[in-house]
């Protein structure tokens, strides 16, 4: 089974698979939070999405409240915040757990990928990024501090589109 076959609802609660959300395109999956010091990364995520959407790429935001309770809102509040504050147009999923016993199956697959330091395992904080190819293979993992317009991310995206 591919990670793309994993079920994960859209932010509005509509049932979907990850493949339906990404529409079969390469994607950067990011566990996001609205009240984090890294939340301004939404600006660069939206810019990355806009720049490469016509080339068959998407960003996917995956809200998570496991780090300091920094995503406490309802789906409606998250959608409103992202749209009004950052103009987010890329797809967002339901709020999920990325670590622990309740870890969503998408992240159970993703955390097996080592980051740029060669370490696999739990998501370390909000805005950790996973680049997946159109076939669902995980191409790269970037720590929260690596901003979306970092040349390492941009070059990796360009390599997929």
N, C-alpha and C positions, 0 to 999 in steps of 0.2 A: 504494500500500500504506500502510495506517495503522500507526502505532507499536504499536497494539494487536495487530497481526498478527505482531509480532516474537516469535520464540521465545526464551524464557528459562525455565530450569528453576526449580522451587520449591526452597527450601533443602534439602528432603529428597531432591532429585535427580529428582523426578517431572517429566517433560517438560510444558511448558505454553507458552501464548502470554501476552503481557502482558494481553491482554483476558480470558483465562481467570482470571488471578491477580486482576485488579481486579473481575471478575464484571460488567463493563460499567458500573461505577460511576465517578464522579469519584474521583481519587486524588492523594495527595501522595507522590511517589516521592522517597526520601531515600537517598543513599549513606551507609551506616552503618559504624561501626567500634567494636569492643568496648574498645579500649585507648587511646582518644582523650580529650583534655580536654573534648570536647564530648559524650562518651558519655552524660552525665546527661540530655541532650535526649530520650533514650528515654522518660523519665517523661512529658514533655509530649506527645510523639508518641502514646503510648498513651492519654493523656487526650483528645487531639484525635480519635483514632480512636473511642474509646468514646462521646464526646459526639455524633459525627455519623454513626456506623455505621447507626443506625436511620433516618437521613435519606438513606441510599444513598451513603455516602462511605466510603473506606478509606485508610489509610496503607499504603504498601508499602516495606519496608526492603530495600535492595540492598547487601549487604556488599561492601566493596572494601578491598584491602590495599595500594593504591598510595601512600598518604600516610603515610610514616614507619613502614611495616610494622605499622600499628595494628589490623589484622584478620588475625592470623596463624593463627587456629584453623581446625579442620575444620568442616564444616557441622554436625556433631553438637555440637561445642563451642560454636559460635555460638548454636545453638538453645537449648542448656542455659543459657548465660550470659544470654541475652535473657529467657528465661522465668523463671529463678530470681532474677535480680537486678532486673529491671524489670517482670516480669509481662506481657511483650509477647504480645499475642494477634493482632496484625495480621499479614498475610502477609509472608513474607520470601522472597527469591529466592536462587538460587545466588550465590556470590561471583563478581564480574565485574571487568573492567578498565573504568574510566570515561574514561580518557585514553589517548593513544598509539596505536600501530599495532594493539594488541590490543583497542582500545575496543569494547565490546559495541554491537551495532546500536541498542539502545534509547537509549544515551547518544550515539551518533552523531547521532540526531535531536534529543535534548534539548539538547545544547550549542549548537545553532543559535539557541536562545531567549536573548534578552538578559536580564540580571539587573536588579535595581532601579536600578543605575547606568547601564543602557543598553548593557552590554557582553556580547556573546556569546563563546563559546569554551570552552576547557577548564574542567572542574570544578576549582575552586580548592583544595578541602580536603574532609575528611569532613563529612557532614551538610549538604551543599548540597541544596536542596529544589526540586522541580519539580512544579507543580500541573497536572494534566491533567484535561480534561473527559471526560465519558462517551464522547464520540466520538473521543477520542484526541488532540484538539488540545491543545497546550501553552498554558496560560493565563498562567502566571507562573513566574518563577524567583527563588529567594531564596538569598542567600549563607549560608554556614555559621553566621555569627554571629546571624542572624535566628532567634530561638527559635520553636518551633512554636506557642506561645500568643501570639505577637506579633499585635496587632490587624490588621496587614496580611495575615497568613496566614489568621487566623480570618475576616476579612471576605471574603477571596477564596473560601474554602471555602463560606461561607454563600451566596455568589453563585452557587454551582454546585449546591447541594442544595435 
